[in-house]
Amino acid sequence: MPSDCVFCRIVSGEIPTELVHDDGEFVAFRDIHPQAPVHLLIVPRVHFVSMLDVPDPAYLGRLLDAVRSVAREAGLATDGFRTVINTGRAGGQVVMHLHVHVLGGRAMRDPAG
């Protein structure tokens, strides 16, 4: 766990936050700079810089299953939601710990970038 990784510090409890989901493998919490009425982050408990660093493709499947669960728990399944995985600086990744944004509560606009 990199000591300078804010998501590792949240996962470890060093930085307190209200978890809206915790299945033992992934946690979810509200983004501190929301871009939609509902803006949640799903974060693996294990530190991976990006999805490119995950050695087991099944792990990514479990991550997406957690996204489904979080979206349903947040009441977003009926009207829909957007998921975003930024990869690398040019892809818009700011925190270098794999995470998925779940945005909803309003109609999303395009283009996303």
Backbone hydrogen bonds, N-H to C=O, Kabsch-Sander energy under -0.5 kcal/mol:
donor,donor_aa,acceptor,acceptor_aa,energy
5,C,2,P,-1.5
6,V,4,D,-0.7
9,R,5,C,-2.0
10,I,6,V,-1.8
11,V,7,F,-2.8
12,S,8,C,-2.2
13,G,9,R,-0.5
13,G,10,I,-1.0
14,E,9,R,-1.2
15,I,9,R,-2.0
19,L,17,T,-0.7
20,V,28,A,-2.7
21,H,28,A,-1.2
23,D,26,F,-2.1
27,V,43,V,-2.6
28,A,21,H,-2.3
29,F,41,L,-1.8
30,R,18,E,-0.5
31,D,39,H,-2.9
38,V,104,G,-2.3
39,H,37,P,-0.5
40,L,102,V,-2.6
41,L,29,F,-3.0
42,I,100,V,-2.5
43,V,27,V,-3.2
43,V,41,L,-0.5
45,R,25,E,-2.6
48,F,46,V,-0.7
53,D,50,S,-1.8
54,V,51,M,-1.0
59,Y,56,D,-1.4
60,L,56,D,-0.9
61,G,57,P,-1.4
62,R,58,A,-2.1
63,L,59,Y,-2.2
64,L,60,L,-2.2
65,D,61,G,-1.9
66,A,62,R,-2.1
67,V,63,L,-2.0
68,R,64,L,-2.1
69,S,65,D,-2.2
70,V,66,A,-2.8
71,A,67,V,-2.7
72,R,68,R,-2.3
73,E,69,S,-2.9
74,A,70,V,-2.0
75,G,72,R,-1.6
76,L,71,A,-2.7
77,A,71,A,-0.5
80,G,76,L,-2.1
82,R,103,L,-2.9
84,V,101,H,-1.9
91,G,88,G,-0.6
92,G,89,R,-1.8
93,Q,88,G,-2.5
96,M,94,V,-0.6
97,H,95,V,-2.2
98,L,48,F,-3.8
100,V,42,I,-2.2
101,H,84,V,-3.0
102,V,40,L,-2.7
103,L,82,R,-2.9
104,G,38,V,-2.4
105,G,80,G,-0.5
